[in-house]
Amino acid sequence: MGILKKVYNWIDVRIGAGELVEKELTGYLLPRNINVWYSMGSILLCVLTLQIITGCLLLIYYVPDAEKAYQSVNTIMNQVPFGWLIRYCHAVGSNMMVMVLLCHMLSVLFMGSYKRPREMNWLSGFTLFNLVLLICLTGYLLPWSQLSFWATTVATNSMGSIPYVGDYMVEFLRGGKLVGPTTLGRFFALHAAVLPIVIAAVVGLHLFILQRVGISTPPFGRDETRITWKGESYAYESHAGGIPFFPNYLLQDLTSISIYFAIFMAVVFFDPYIFYPETSFMPADRLQTPAHIKPEWYFLANYQALKIFPSEFLGIMVQAAAMTFLALLPFIDRSPERHPLKRPLFLALAIGGILLWIALGIWGHYS
């Protein structure tokens, strides 16, 4: 202990470690009525870290070549020590990251935490949501299985319905007329290099904005406190008399993270195939189209919506309009009221939208 104290004192003299601890941990106060939903951001940071670590480990053996990709994945699964565990952690982790991200965004919506002065928080978070979906989509092709090959073919085909520029966009995404080796190279570069850097930058921006604006006060719970932002000048939302992040809320964060990883490891060890149909374990064959190719569960609603409308272009435009509405929600919903039960129109639209998304997803799965 004496050596550790000397090391700490040595560091403290040079960078003011004690001041940092006081400012960022024990002196960083949170609302007294903060709840478990605020832990979703911490869980996402842990999930993202795990995805980066497992992704880097997979890169050691994965070969981004159309002739060797599938076999390299087989090698990872069957020959590399604990390769199966690393791959399952990465594959299952991507699906569960989307689940946690959806929960995080829903909690922000229902607690009204997207409202002013937190419009930039919402926009950066919404951008992250779309980037995560994009990195999942690009990673989907990399195993070069029947499912990944044909699902990518279907997904890129939908862009061709856009008038005038559709065919050019499809060719740009694929690197040619058809999904092939060039497509794999482009998706690999996006998945392993470009998108991780962009996501890391946007995560940094999101955390910076959160740090500058302050944690929003929940609109309900014990010791309810109402803080309404007024004026056009910058103001940090402090919480005088609140609870310190360390150790009070850190224990809640660690509890939530532990529960998440318990569920995560249960899926990895007991049913990792829940997200993967039989065609995920067959090498890609461009001459044999499988009978039932469907995208990942989080794209099923979009997939089904494209089939409902008389033209794919109309379906894309409706979905683009819905996403634009969500992105601009802080500028549309200007009411200062944040309690969900006191916003009946919002509550009806939000619940209706969620039920519609679930219904389309189920329909897409069984159609």
VOGU-3710 file (C-alpha; in Angstrom, 3 decimals, decimal comma):
1> mgilkkvynw> 0,000/0,000/0,000  2,907/2,324/0,801  4,327/1,889/-2,727  0,916/2,544/-4,324  0,521/5,712/-2,269  3,960/6,926/-3,349  3,111/6,228/-7,002  -0,205/8,063/-6,623  1,498/11,039/-4,972  4,128/11,096/-7,754
11> idvrigagel> 1,394/11,209/-10,415  -0,680/13,713/-8,404  2,212/16,186/-8,219  2,626/16,100/-11,988  -0,930/16,062/-13,367  -3,149/16,884/-10,377  -4,763/13,425/-10,201  -6,501/14,253/-6,916  -8,190/17,278/-8,474  -9,350/15,175/-11,436
21> vekeltgyll> -10,809/12,511/-9,116  -12,603/15,170/-7,102  -13,992/16,878/-10,189  -14,958/13,863/-12,309  -15,857/11,218/-9,687  -16,642/12,227/-6,101  -17,439/15,830/-7,007  -19,547/14,992/-10,063  -23,133/15,199/-8,790  -26,159/13,519/-10,351
31> prninvwysm> -29,902/14,085/-9,771  -31,164/12,444/-6,580  -34,018/10,800/-8,478  -31,780/9,329/-11,182  -32,895/5,859/-12,292  -31,515/2,670/-13,816  -32,203/3,794/-17,399  -29,302/6,219/-17,115  -26,979/3,193/-17,034  -27,680/2,353/-20,680
41> gsillcvltl> -24,950/4,702/-21,868  -22,354/3,008/-19,651  -23,471/-0,424/-20,875  -23,090/0,742/-24,477  -19,542/1,943/-23,822  -18,661/-1,498/-22,417  -20,316/-3,259/-25,361  -18,494/-1,037/-27,853  -15,178/-1,756/-26,114  -15,850/-5,497/-26,282
51> qiitgcllli> -16,723/-5,228/-29,998  -13,447/-3,433/-30,703  -11,388/-6,002/-28,774  -13,066/-9,051/-30,328  -12,995/-7,433/-33,771  -9,232/-6,841/-33,520  -8,718/-10,459/-32,447  -10,769/-11,725/-35,398  -8,663/-9,625/-37,779  -5,637/-11,769/-36,917
61> yyvpdaekay> -7,103/-14,781/-38,745  -9,859/-13,382/-40,990  -8,988/-13,107/-44,699  -11,037/-10,486/-46,643  -10,949/-12,419/-49,897  -13,987/-13,931/-51,600  -12,169/-17,230/-52,138  -10,864/-17,487/-48,574  -13,256/-15,533/-46,325  -15,642/-18,378/-45,521
71> qsvntimnqv> -12,807/-20,818/-44,902  -11,030/-18,328/-42,645  -14,183/-18,035/-40,545  -14,328/-21,847/-40,364  -10,712/-21,863/-39,229  -11,500/-19,363/-36,501  -14,459/-21,422/-35,350  -12,849/-24,881/-35,449  -9,078/-24,578/-35,205  -8,072/-21,365/-33,429
81> pfgwlirych> -8,075/-21,836/-29,622  -11,204/-20,111/-28,258  -11,828/-18,694/-31,741  -15,445/-19,825/-31,538  -15,877/-17,816/-28,335  -14,356/-14,660/-29,824  -16,528/-14,909/-32,925  -19,717/-15,590/-30,994  -18,964/-12,690/-28,627  -18,518/-10,379/-31,618
91> avgsnmmvmv> -21,546/-11,637/-33,538  -23,936/-11,824/-30,571  -22,522/-8,547/-29,239  -23,490/-6,672/-32,400  -27,112/-7,792/-32,067  -27,299/-7,027/-28,360  -25,630/-3,655/-28,884  -28,519/-2,683/-31,159  -30,983/-3,848/-28,458  -29,326/-1,754/-25,739
101> llchmlsvlf> -29,059/1,212/-28,098  -32,796/0,997/-28,822  -33,527/0,883/-25,060  -31,266/3,888/-24,528  -33,012/5,923/-27,219  -36,473/4,945/-25,960  -35,557/6,025/-22,425  -34,388/9,385/-23,791  -37,638/9,744/-25,733  -39,981/8,861/-22,871
111> mgsykrprem> -38,119/11,019/-20,334  -38,001/13,967/-22,722  -34,213/14,216/-22,423  -33,943/15,203/-26,094  -35,550/18,598/-25,449  -33,687/21,888/-25,328  -30,904/22,528/-24,527  -30,020/18,934/-25,458  -30,808/18,984/-29,164  -27,142/18,317/-29,997
121> nwlsgftlfn> -27,116/15,322/-27,625  -30,054/13,846/-29,528  -28,592/14,550/-32,982  -25,216/13,023/-32,098  -26,944/10,015/-30,494  -29,242/9,585/-33,502  -26,194/9,728/-35,784  -24,539/7,034/-33,651  -27,629/4,849/-33,953  -27,462/4,978/-37,749
131> lvllicltgy> -23,696/4,423/-37,776  -24,117/1,312/-35,603  -26,752/-0,039/-38,008  -24,392/0,683/-40,906  -21,403/-1,044/-39,294  -23,622/-4,064/-38,528  -24,759/-4,135/-42,163  -21,194/-3,993/-43,512  -20,062/-6,688/-41,079  -22,927/-8,929/-42,163
141> llpwsqlsfw> -21,270/-9,654/-45,522  -17,813/-10,533/-44,175  -18,411/-14,263/-43,384  -19,284/-14,686/-47,096  -22,052/-17,165/-46,320  -25,225/-17,780/-48,312  -27,207/-15,594/-45,922  -24,735/-12,711/-45,902  -24,196/-12,785/-49,680  -27,861/-12,798/-50,655
151> attvatnsmg> -29,017/-10,488/-47,855  -26,448/-7,937/-49,068  -27,658/-8,463/-52,626  -31,254/-7,739/-51,575  -30,253/-4,745/-49,418  -28,208/-3,090/-52,172  -30,855/-3,878/-54,789  -33,332/-1,653/-52,941  -31,188/1,398/-53,738  -31,785/0,752/-57,440
161> sipyvgdymv> -35,410/1,874/-57,102  -34,328/5,511/-56,631  -34,982/7,349/-59,924  -32,031/8,535/-62,046  -29,231/7,785/-59,543  -30,332/4,392/-58,214  -28,312/2,222/-60,598  -25,187/4,312/-60,024  -25,616/4,034/-56,236  -25,957/0,253/-56,429
171> eflrggklvg> -22,842/-0,017/-58,581  -20,940/2,322/-56,248  -21,875/0,262/-53,168  -21,021/-3,058/-54,829  -17,998/-1,887/-56,767  -19,566/-3,485/-59,830  -22,821/-4,699/-61,291  -23,119/-7,640/-58,875  -22,083/-8,424/-55,311  -18,603/-9,895/-55,559
181> pttlgrffal> -15,006/-9,708/-54,348  -14,902/-5,915/-54,766  -18,004/-5,584/-52,613  -16,377/-7,664/-49,900  -13,274/-5,461/-50,021  -15,324/-2,261/-49,747  -17,475/-3,540/-46,918  -14,409/-4,840/-45,071  -12,674/-1,453/-45,343  -15,789/0,310/-44,066
191> haavlpivia> -16,364/-2,179/-41,250  -12,792/-2,511/-40,003  -11,318/0,944/-40,635  -13,596/3,791/-41,689  -16,720/3,294/-39,572  -14,922/2,494/-36,271  -12,982/5,766/-36,539  -16,143/7,730/-37,337  -18,076/6,035/-34,505  -15,257/6,733/-32,022
201> avvglhlfil> -15,268/10,412/-33,057  -19,061/10,735/-32,702  -18,984/8,927/-29,322  -16,355/11,436/-28,179  -18,540/14,313/-29,402  -21,615/12,834/-27,688  -19,792/12,512/-24,351  -18,307/16,006/-24,694  -21,761/17,534/-25,244  -23,138/15,528/-22,319
211> qrvgistppf> -20,322/16,792/-20,109  -20,892/20,408/-21,152  -24,682/20,444/-20,782  -24,985/18,162/-17,743  -27,128/15,151/-16,895  -30,849/15,777/-17,362  -33,108/15,422/-14,333  -35,671/12,588/-14,649  -39,226/13,935/-14,926  -40,476/11,441/-12,329
221> grdetritwk> -39,350/9,441/-9,323  -38,598/10,186/-5,695  -37,636/13,721/-4,692  -38,858/14,925/-8,046  -37,083/18,100/-9,146  -38,208/20,231/-12,034  -35,549/22,195/-13,887  -36,674/24,228/-16,892  -34,083/25,764/-19,177  -34,723/29,441/-19,794
231> gesyayesha> -33,084/32,003/-21,997  -30,616/31,706/-24,856  -27,348/31,827/-22,902  -25,257/28,768/-22,078  -25,993/27,167/-18,707  -24,699/23,938/-17,190  -27,371/21,863/-15,422  -25,761/21,251/-12,055  -27,416/19,247/-9,285  -26,690/20,894/-5,967
241> ggipffpnyl> -27,499/18,431/-3,206  -27,403/15,523/-5,667  -25,631/12,195/-5,285  -21,951/11,796/-6,283  -21,177/9,607/-9,256  -18,512/7,800/-7,199  -19,285/5,630/-5,372  -23,082/6,032/-5,296  -24,123/5,762/-8,933  -21,031/3,849/-10,019
251> lqdltsisiy> -22,431/0,885/-8,052  -25,689/1,123/-10,049  -23,696/1,292/-13,286  -21,652/-1,772/-12,340  -24,822/-3,644/-11,354  -26,476/-2,868/-14,704  -23,326/-3,817/-16,617  -23,080/-7,093/-14,687  -26,712/-7,962/-15,440  -26,149/-7,208/-19,119
261> faifmavvff> -23,055/-9,424/-19,315  -24,851/-12,217/-17,462  -27,565/-12,190/-20,156  -24,952/-11,778/-22,892  -22,873/-14,761/-21,759  -26,017/-16,877/-21,338  -26,834/-16,263/-25,020  -23,222/-16,873/-26,115  -22,897/-20,178/-24,262  -26,428/-21,594/-24,478
271> dpyifypets> -28,040/-20,296/-27,674  -25,742/-18,239/-29,934  -27,722/-19,466/-32,958  -30,792/-17,471/-31,957  -29,731/-14,721/-34,359  -28,520/-16,981/-37,178  -30,576/-19,237/-39,488  -29,225/-22,328/-41,267  -28,029/-20,353/-44,311  -25,502/-18,549/-42,063
281> fmpadrlqtp> -23,412/-21,738/-42,051  -23,317/-22,383/-45,812  -20,691/-20,883/-48,149  -21,894/-18,220/-50,584  -23,089/-19,533/-53,924  -24,087/-16,894/-56,433  -25,687/-19,540/-58,684  -28,138/-20,798/-56,052  -30,613/-18,378/-54,521  -31,987/-19,589/-51,148
291> ahikpewyfl> -35,763/-19,796/-50,795  -36,110/-17,467/-47,805  -33,521/-14,722/-47,353  -34,263/-12,175/-44,684  -32,145/-9,432/-43,099  -31,196/-9,143/-39,431  -34,077/-8,720/-36,970  -33,526/-4,956/-36,651  -34,020/-4,521/-40,421  -37,076/-6,792/-40,692
301> anyqalkifp> -39,563/-3,917/-40,294  -37,827/-1,945/-43,074  -37,735/-5,075/-45,231  -41,461/-5,674/-44,788  -42,328/-2,001/-45,335  -40,653/-2,133/-48,753  -42,897/-5,092/-49,668  -46,102/-3,359/-48,541  -45,840/-0,297/-50,761  -46,568/-0,570/-54,497
311> seflgimvqa> -42,996/0,553/-55,299  -39,737/0,196/-53,399  -38,951/3,867/-53,998  -42,148/4,917/-52,200  -41,282/2,606/-49,311  -37,777/4,100/-49,067  -39,167/7,649/-49,108  -41,701/6,895/-46,353  -38,979/5,374/-44,174  -36,660/8,308/-44,912
321> aamtflallp> -39,428/10,715/-43,879  -39,969/8,798/-40,621  -36,235/8,854/-39,818  -36,045/12,577/-40,634  -38,974/13,209/-38,291  -37,169/11,344/-35,499  -33,942/13,248/-36,131  -35,738/16,620/-35,979  -37,982/15,692/-33,033  -36,330/18,152/-30,574
331> fidrsperhp> -37,134/20,991/-32,992  -40,704/19,771/-33,554  -41,634/19,007/-29,944  -40,977/22,392/-28,321  -43,106/21,915/-25,196  -41,118/22,137/-21,926  -43,201/19,314/-20,387  -41,156/16,109/-20,104  -43,322/13,722/-18,058  -44,628/11,070/-20,520
341> lkrplflala> -48,058/10,779/-18,859  -48,555/14,519/-19,283  -47,812/14,313/-23,021  -50,751/12,208/-24,280  -50,174/12,954/-27,992  -46,502/12,000/-27,755  -47,340/8,897/-25,724  -49,938/7,738/-28,268  -47,603/8,336/-31,232  -44,606/6,710/-29,509
351> iggillwial> -46,478/3,579/-28,412  -48,206/3,345/-31,795  -44,863/3,659/-33,601  -43,245/0,972/-31,428  -46,156/-1,435/-31,919  -46,115/-0,800/-35,677  -42,358/-1,482/-35,834  -42,775/-4,732/-33,857  -45,745/-5,819/-35,988  -43,856/-5,166/-39,247
361> giwghys> -40,854/-7,045/-37,868  -42,956/-10,098/-36,964  -44,737/-9,928/-40,317  -41,386/-9,700/-42,119  -40,053/-12,694/-40,177  -42,965/-14,963/-41,102  -43,716/-13,636/-44,576
//
